[in-house]
Amino acid sequence: MQLPPNCEILDYGSFADTSSLLKLELPDSVRTIAGYHSVYYRVFSYSGLEEIKINPTSKLTTIGSDCFTGSRLKYFYFPEFCTNVVFSAFQECPIIEFSFHPNNKKFKTDGTSIFIGDNNNTLLFVSSGLTGTYTVPSFVTRIEDSSIRGGKLSKCIFGPQITYVGSWILGLNKITEFEFPPQMTSVAEAMFYSCSSLTTVKFTDSIVSIQRLAFAFCSSLKNLTLPSKLKSIGNSAFAKCTALKTLTLPAGCDQIGDGVFSEISITINSLNPEIQIDNYVMYKNNRQTITAYLGSDASSNIVINKSCTLIGSGAFQSKTFSQVTFDNNEMINISSYAFASSTIKSITFPSGLKKIEQYAFSNCNNLVRVSFQGSQITEIPDYCFYQCPSLSQIVLPSSITKIGNYAFRESPVIGDIGISNLNSLSSIGIYAFYQRGLTTADISSQSHTIGMQAFAQSKLENLTIACNISQQLCQRCTSLKNLQMKSGVGYIDVYAFDGCSSLTGFTIPKTLTKILNFAFQSCSSLSNIRMVSDCTLNYCAGGAFYGCFNLKTITLNPNDNKYLFENGALTDRDQTILYFFLPYSGVKNFAVPTEMITIGNCAFMGSPSLQRVFFSGIKLREIGYQAFKDCINLNFIFFSSSSLTKIDNEAFDGCPYLKKCGSFQAPTALQEKLISINIPKTAFSDDCDLSITCKPIMRFSFSLAVLTLFILM
């Protein structure tokens, strides 16, 4: 494959997962190959790329992290100015040989390893194509981050000269055993992350710290004796080490991070009196903090010691037990993921509960009951009870002011959780009750903000609301029957009630000014809309009532002197503004008010009964996007003047009869505009066969009086 000759940047994700890409010729103009991006990912990751041709005259200077990860790249040449390189770019690539331009003196290579520094004392990268045993050269004293990550080595030997080791250096390798050299004092962050074949590790007494994630996901690790001078173990250091069954904590080890033993069942013998284990619960800080649960009994009922003030992150994550209660704790905080993916069935919080962090109970499939005993908690955080399919008994305390994003998403059997009693509630996050069993929500405070799809696809039946209605708020709430909008609702966003097939009617409050696109689309039972006196509605986007087959009229207040509903359309009293047209009103002939300037986007879209439209005024300037789309029976349009200056895309798409002879009558100056949007010339013809024409047999100029009589027929 050849790239454009003046290309300068290969950006994030450009060729990711392109298995058919085998060879690429890099133009000399390319200066940067981008690194990792959390959304767009890596440039060539997991592609089929085997060869990339780079000329000695290349201007390439920068290679970002992970850009070739998982590709099939076998050879790589570094041109003269390519000195800004993150060598994790080549992890999981079966590199056979690296080579450098003679003038690129920043790096050195033996073909499969890359070095830098005085006497090449720093190891930057080792090819992931190497197998068997790799011995770090004797001249190397430093090993940088991710330098041996993602390889296929079965063994790696560090000599006694090694004094520094960066993070992730051996992660994702196939090594089975490792022995630390005496000069090393710390196990680096994620040093052995996901080395699934690692079974045995030998420490020296020089090791005083094990950093976060050091052995995480080492599922075969079982032969391990912690060094006697160890002082600290970082967060999740042994998470998912499922083969590790026993461990002794040295007397000096008094710093235990969160989730150190998450998702495993293990017996711990603590030689440090500050680290205590009571009924399989590991406490630290004089029993103030729970760092891990070590049990595995599905029927176990756990009582949290009354002195405990904090349950650490991941402490009970993926663990097996039944119930949690508290011993009248005066203050308690629950950290993120504390009970996530566990088998917990019931928990009763004390009145001292101050805070729960995100994901605390996510994916708890067996959780049925959550009880709050007059707590002071003010927030249900993001993802707190996400995917708790059995949760049916929970009533939120009145102190709650905020419900976070996805807080109860996909918890389908919950009923009324007490939202109506949350007088201080100020916000509900996006997807908060998505696909869940909530049936009633009374949100009468005008100070609320409610996120997108907060109630979408839930079992909501009754909604009372007094704040702006967000995008897709109740989309596909097929059980929603009662909608009460109070003063405070200023707008209804796109698709807000789309697919609410049981909704039969509602009243537009006086504060509502805007109804946006497709807000009530496919509300197939909707038949009754009322407007209170003093309404301020001034905009209703096209398609708002598309698919509302039973909605044929709008009921105005008898004393209303601002609006007029006539011939399927809501306008102002003087008919200068068309607010919306009801597509299923049954109107066949529609005369556009003579003062009309713009027909909005989707204004008449999908009106199956509409057959004829008459533009008899001289002020019309624009017909919007998809204005008459899918009006399948529309067969004749009359323009009295050429004032129209703009017709947007797809304005008449899906109107088959408007392609027929005689379907338009318009001044010559306007005909060219209509032809430019694919209206055929024959549509303007006066000479049509009677079997195909849409034009009336008797041709005459329409006066407004005659036109009015015709419409009323």
N, C-alpha and C positions, 0 to 999 in steps of 0.2 A: 504494500500500500504506500502511495506517495501523498504527502500532505501539501497544502498550498505553499508556494515558494517563499512567501513573506510572513508565514506564521511565526509568532514569537512566544506563545504560551500554549502548552498542553494543559488544559484546565481539569479541575476535579471531575472524576467519573467519566471522562471522555470516551474511554474504550473498555470500561469495566465489564467483565463477564462476556466479552466478545470472543467466543471460543473459536470462531473461524479466522480470527486475525493471527497469522503466523509470523509475518515479516513486515517490518516498517522501516522506511527510509526517512531519517530525520533531516529536514532542511537545515542548512547552516544558520538560518535566521532565528531558530528556536533558542530562546535564552533560559526558559524556565519549564520544568516539569513539576506540576503542583503536587503537594503532599496530601495528607488525609483531611477529609471534610466530613463532619458528623451527618450531613444530609446527603451530599453528592458522592461521598466515599472517595475511592482512590482512582487514579487515572487509568492504570492497566490491571487492576487487581483481578485475579482469577480469570484472566484472559488466556487465549491460546498462544500468546506472543512467545516466540522462540528466539527471534533475532531482531535486533534494532541496529541499523547501519548508521554510524555517526562518523562524519568526515573529520580529518585532522584540522580543517579550517572552521569547524563548528564554533558558534558563539555561545554554546550552552554553558551557563554558569551555576545553575541551581537545580538540585534534585531534592524534592520534598519527601517527607516521611511516608513509608508504606506504599509508595506509588506503584511499585511492581509486585507487591505482595501476592503470592500464590500463582503468579504467571509461570510460563515454562522457559523463561529466559536462561540461556546457557552461557552467553558471552556478553561482556560489556566493556566498552572502550570509553575512557574519560578524556575529553579533549583538553586543550591547554588551559582554558580559563574556568574549567569546571571544578571549583574549590568549595562551593557552598553545598555540601552534601550531607543529608541525614541517611546513614547507611542502613537503617531499618527499611529503607526503600526496597531492599533486595531480600527481605526475609521470605522464607518458604519458596525461594527460586533455586532451581538446581544448577547454580552457576558452576561452570567448569573452569572458566578463566576470567579474571579481571586484568585489564591492561590500561596504561596511562600514556598520554602524550609525553615525549621526553622533557618538555619544558614545564610540565605540571609536577612540581617537586614537593608539593605540600604533603602528599601521601606516598606510602610505599606498599608494595604488594609482593607476595610470593606466588601469586596466581589465584589462590583461593582465600587468602586472608588479607586484610588491609590494616595498616599501622600508621601512626603519626607520633610526633614528639621527639624528644632527645633520644637518639639511638633507637628510635622506633619503640619506645617503652610503653606506648599505649595501644591496646588492641581495639580497633573500631568495629571490625566485622569479620565473621567467619562464614563462608559459603554454606547455605542450607543444603547443598548437594552432597556434602561429606557424610560418610557413614562410619560406623565402628567407633574407635577411640580417638579422641582429639586431645593432644597434650599442648597446653599453652606454652609458647616458646619461652626459654629461660630469660630472654632480654625484656620480656613484658612484665611491668609492675602494676599497671592499671588496665582494667577492663571496663569499657564504657557501656552505657545503657543499651540493652537489646542486641548486644554484639553477637551472641550465639543463639539468639531466639529463633524458634520455628524450624529447627533443624531435625536431622535424623540420627543424631549421635546416640550410641548406647552407653558411652562413658566419656567423661571429661575430667582431665587431670589438671589441677592447679598446683604449681610449684610453690616452694616456701617464700619466693621473692614477691608474691602477689600481696599488695597492701591495700588496694582499693578495687571494689567491685560495684558496678552500677546496677540499676534496677532492670528487671526482666531479662537478665543475661542468658539464662538457660530455659526460660519458659517455653512450653510446647515442644520440648525435645523428647526423645525416646530413652533417655538415660535410666538405668536401673539402680545405680548406687552413686554416692558422692561422699568424698572425704575432704573436710575443710583443712586448709593449711594453717599453721600456727599464727601467722601474722594477722589473719582476718579476725576482726572483733565484732562483726555484725553480719547477719544474714540479710541481704539486701531486699528491698521491696519487690515482691512478685518474682523472686529469683528462680523459683522452681514452679511457677504457676502452670498448672495443668500438665505437669510431667506425669502422665497417667501410669507409666511403667515404673516409676521410682518406688523402690521398696525399702532401701536402707540408706540412712544418713549418719555419718560419724562427725560429731563436733569435737572441737578442742576446748579446753577451759578458757581460751581467750575470748570466746563468743560471749558477749554480754547483752546483746539485743537481737530479737527476731522481728523484722519489720513487717508491715501490713502485707497480707496476701502472699507471704513468702512461700508457703506450701499449699496454698488454696487449690483445690481440685486435684490434688495428688492422691487419686483414689486407691492406689496400691500401697501407699506408705504405711508400714507397720512396725519396722524395727527402728526405734528412735529413743534415745536417752538424752534428755536436755542437759546442757552443760551446767556445772555446779555453780558458776558465777553469773548465770543468766539473771538479768534484772527486769527486762521488759519483753512483752510479746504484743505485737501490733494487731490492729483490727483484722479480723477474718484470716489470721495467719494459718490456721489449720481447717478452715471451712471446707466441707465436702471431702475430708480425708476419711472416707468411710471404712477403710481397713484398720485405722488406728483405734485400738481398743483400750489401751492403758497408757497413762503418762504420769510422771511424778514432777511436780513443780518444786524447784529448788527454794531454799529458805530465803534467798535474797530477791526472788522474783515477786515484786510487789506492784508491778504495773501490767495489768491485763486489759487489752483493748476490747472493743465491742465485737461480738460475733466471732470470737477466736475459735470456738468449737461449734459453730452453727452447722446444722444439717448433718450432725454425726451423733452416734451414741457411744459414750466413752466413760471410763472410770478414771477419776483424777485423785491422786494422793498429793495433798498440799502440805509442804513442809514449812510454809509461811503462815503464821497465825493471822495475818491480815487477809488472807484468802481462805474463806471458810465455805464448807459445803454442807448444806442442811437439806435433807430429803431431796437430794439430787440437784438442788439449786445452788449455784456458785455465787457467793457474795464477795464483794471487796469494799474497801473504805469503811470498815467497822459496820458491815452489813447495810450500808446505805445504798449500794449499787449492786444490781444483779447483772452479771456479765454472761452467764450461760446456764442453760438447763441441761443436765446430763442424763436424765432418765429416758425410758422408752416404754412405759406402761400405759396402754391406751385407756385404762380406767382410773388413772391417777388424778386425784384432786389436790391441786397445789394451793398452799396458803402462803401468801407473801408476808414475810416478817414485818412487824409494825414499824421497825426503824428504817425500812427501805424507803428511799425517796426517788429512785430512778431505776427503771428497767431498761437496760442498754440495748443498743441497736442489734437486732438479730438474735437476742438472747434465747428466744423460744422458737426461732425460725425453723420450719420443717420438722419440728419435734413432735413426739407422740405423747399425748396426755388428754385429759377430758375437761377439767374445770379449773378456773382460777378464782380465788377469793382473796380479800385483803383483811388484815387484822387491825381495822380502824386506823389505817395510816393517815396521819395528819396532812401529809403532802406526798403526792406521787406524780411522776412524769413518765410517759411511755415514749420511748424512742422509735425511730423509723424501723420498719420491718420486725419489730419486737416479737410479734406472734405470726408473722406472714407464713402462709403455706403450712401451718401446723394443723393438728387434728382437734384443736380446742372446740368444745361444744357450748360452753357457757362461761361468762365472766361478769362479775359484779364489782363495779367500781365504787370506791369509798367517796365520801363527801370531800376528801382532800385532793381529788384528782384535779391537776392544774393544766396539763397539756398532753395531747396525743400528737405524735408526728406522723408524717405521710407514710403510707403503705403499712401501717402498724398491723392491720388485720387483713391485708389483701390476700386473696386466694385461700381463705379459710373455708374449705368446702363443707365442714361439719358444724360450723358455728351457727347455733340456733338462737341463743338468747344473749342480749347485752343489756345490763341494768346499770343505770346511773342513780346513785343515792345522794341527791341534792348537791351535785358537784358544782365547782366553780369554773369548769371548763367553758371556754368561749368559742372554740373552733373545732369543727370536724374537718381535718385537713385533706389535702389531695390524696385520692386513692385509698382512703382510710379503710373502707369496707368494700373495696373493689372486688368483684367476683366472689361474693359470699352467697352461693346459690341456696343455702338452707336457712339463712337469717330471716326469721319471721317475727321475733319478739324484741322490739327496741322502741323506746320512746325517748326522744331527745330532751335533755333538761332545758328549762326555760332560759338558762344563761347563754345559750348558743347565739352568737351574732354572725357567724360565717360558716357556710358549708362549702368545702373546696371542690376543685375540679375532680370529676370522676369518683367522688366520695362514695357513692352507693351504686355505681354503674354495674349492671349485670348482677343485681341481687333481686331476683324476680318475685320472691314470695313475701316481701315486706308490704304491709298495708299502711295505715295512717301512722306515721311516726311522730306526730305531734307538731308538724310545721305550723299549724294554725295557732298554736299557743306560744310561738316564738316571737314575742312582741319586740324584741331587740334585734331580730334577724335583719342584716343589712345586705348580704350578698349570697348568691348561690352560684357556684362555678359551672363551667362548661361540662356537659355530660354527667352532671352530678347524680341524676336519677335515671339515666339512660337504661332502657330495657329492665326496669325493675317494677315491683308490684305496688308502688304508691298509687292510691286511688283518689285521695283528696288533698288539695293544696290551696290554702287560703293565704294569699300574700297581699294583704290589704295596705301595707305601708308603702308610701310613695318614695321612700328613701332606698328601696331595694335596687340592686342590679342583679340581673339573672343572665347567666352565660348561655352560649349557643348550645342547642340540643339538650338543655338541662333535664327536660322531661320526655325527650323523644323516645318513641316506641315503648313507653311505659304503659301501665294499666290505668292511668289517670282517668277518672270519671267526672270529677268536679274541679274546676279551677276558678278561683276568684283572684283577680290581679289588679294592682293599682300602679304599676310601673311600666316602663317601656318593654315591649315584647321582642325578645331577641330572635335572631335567625334560627329557624328550625326548632323553636322552643318545644313544640308539642308535635313535631312531625310524626305521622303514623301512629298517633295515639287513637287507635280505632275504638276505644271504649269511651272517649270523651263525649259526654252528652250535654253538660252544663258549663257554659262559659260566661262569667260575669266580669266585664271590664269596668272598673271604677274610674273616677276622676284621678288623673295622674298618668294614665296610659297616653303617651304622646305619639308613638308610632308602632306599627306592627311590621317586623322585618320579614325578609324573604323566606318563603316556605314555612312560616311559623306554625301554621295549622294544616299543612299539606297532608292529605290522606286521613284526616279525622272524620271517618266515614259515618260516625254516629251523631255528630254535631248537627242539631236541627235549627238552631237560631242563636242570635245574640243581639245586644243593643250597643250601638256606637256611642261612647260617652262624649261629652262636649270637649274634652281635652285632646281627643285623637285627631291628629292633623295629617298623618300619612299612613297609607297601606301600601306596602312594597310588593314587588313581583311575586306572583304565585302564592301569596300569603295563605289563601284558603283553597288552593288547588285540590281537586278530587275530594272535596267534602260533599259526597254524593247525596247525603240526606239534608243538607242545608236548604231551607226553604223560607226562612223568616229572618230578615234583618230590619231592625228599627233604628231610627236616628232620633236622639233626644233634641229638644229645642236648644237653640244657641250652640249647635255643633260648629266646630272649627275645621272640619275635614277640608283640605284643599288639594290633596293629591292622592290618587289611587293608580298604582302602576298596572300596566296591561297584564293580563293573565291572572290577576288576583283571584278571580272566581272561575277559572278554567276547570272544567270537569264537575261543576256544581249543577247537575242536571235539573234539580228541582227548584233552583232559585230563579224566580221569574219577576220579582218585583221588590222594591224597597219601600218600606212604610215610613212616611214622614210624620212628624208631630203636626196635629191639625193647626197649630198656631205658627208653624214655621213660615218665615217670609224670606228665607235665604236660598233654599234649594228647590229644584223641580225635578220630579221623576216622571218621564214621559217617553213613550215609544222605546222602552228598554234602556234608557240612558238617564243617569243622574247628572244634571247640570246646575249651574247657578240659576237664580230666578230669571235673569235676563237672557239666559242661554248663550252667554259669551264664553263659558268654560264648560268643557265636557270632562267630568270627573271619571266616569267609567260607563261601560256598556255591558249589560248582562248577556253573556253569550247564549243562554238558553231561555231567553225571555219569549221566544216564539215570534219575534218581530221579523218580518220578511223584507219590508221596505223602510229604509232609514234616510231621512233628510238631515244632512249635517247643518247645524245652525249657521246662519249666514255670517255671524260675527267670528266664527271659528278661525283660529290661526294655525293650530298644530293638532294633528292626530298623533297621539303618543305611541310609544313602543307597545306592541301586542294589544292595542286598544280593542280590536274586534276579533282577536285571534280565536279560532275554533268555534265560531258562531254558526251552527249547522242550519238554522232556519233562514239566515240572512241571504236574500237574493239580489236586492238592488240597493245601491247607495247613490245619493244625489248630493253633489257639492254645488250648491246654488249661490254661494257667496263669492266675494271677490277678495277676501282677506287671507285665504288659506296659503300658508307658506311651506309647511312640512308634513309629510306622512312618515311616521316612525318605523323602526325596525320591526318586522313581522306584524305590522299593523293589522293586516287582514289574512294572515297565514292560516291555512286549513279551514277557510270558510268554503266548504266543499260545494255549496249550492249557490254561491255568489256568481251571478251571470251577467250583471250589467252595472256599469259605473258611469255616471254623468258628471262632467265638469263644465261649469258655465263660463269659467274664465281660465286664463293661463297664469294666474298669480302664483301657482305652486312652483317653488324653487328647488325643493329637495325631496327625494324619495329614497329612504334608507333601504338597506339590503333586505331581501326576502319579504318585502312588504306584501306581495301578492302570491308568494309561494304556496303550493297546495290548493290553489283555486283553479281547477281544471277548466271550468267554463269560461274563464277570462282569457283563454287562449283561442276561443272560437271567434268566428267572423261576427262583427257587429257587437262585441261585448263592451266596447268603450265608445262614448261620445265625448270628444274633447277638442278644444281649439288646436289648430295645426301646430302652434308654437309649443304646446304641451306634449303633443304626440311623440316628439323626439326624445323627451325625457323618459317617457314610458317605454319606448322601444329599447332604450339603453339598459333597462332592467329586465329584458327578455320578454316583453309583451310583443307578440308578433304584429306586423303591419296589418294583417287581415282583420285584427280585432277592431280596427278603426274604419273598416270598409262599410260602405253603404250598399254595396252590390253583393248580397249574400244569398246563397241557396236557402230556401225556406226550411230545409231539413237540418241545416247546421247553424242557422243564425240565432243570436241572442237578442237582436235588435227588434223592436216592435215593428210590425208590418206597416202601420201608419206612422210616417216620419213627420215630425213637426217640431217647432221650437217651443220649449217648455216655458210657460209663464209661471210665476210662483203660485198663483191661485190655482192653476190647473194641476201643478205639481202636488200641492197640498191635497187636493181631491184624490189624486192618483195614489198617494201614500196611504190615505185613509181607507182605500178600497179593501 
